[in-house]
Amino acid sequence: MRRIDLLALDEVPDGTMKMAWVDGTDMVIVINTGGDLRAFQGICSHEYFELDKGFLTGDTLTCALHLSRFDLADGEALDPPAEEPLVRYPVLIEHGRILIEVAEGPLATNG
């Protein structure tokens, strides 16, 4: 397993999201809802499009390209055209930093 430092905790205030880069190639979107930090693959599982261009509504993230919505609890696709869920990564907070813990190798993604 490896721990990847993404962002400072204060870079993602409550009700916001921010994109982070892993290994210079993979995007991870960090979302703060009520102090609960979640990290998902940063690209829509339907078609290559950055999810930080989308918007948060309640407990969902909507991709701005085709308006597919994803459940923030588990990444499940709620609306077509997306059918595959977003991969969710375990989040750790250490010394005011947001990290994810993932298997060695490339980040797992769907799409």
Buried (B, 14 or more C-beta within 10 A) or exposed (E): EEEBBBBEBEBBEEEEBBBBEBEEEBBBBBBBBEEEBBBBBBBBBBEEBBBBEBBBEEEBBBBBBBEBBBBBEEBBBBBEBBEBBBBBBEBBEEEEBBBBEBEEEEBEBBB
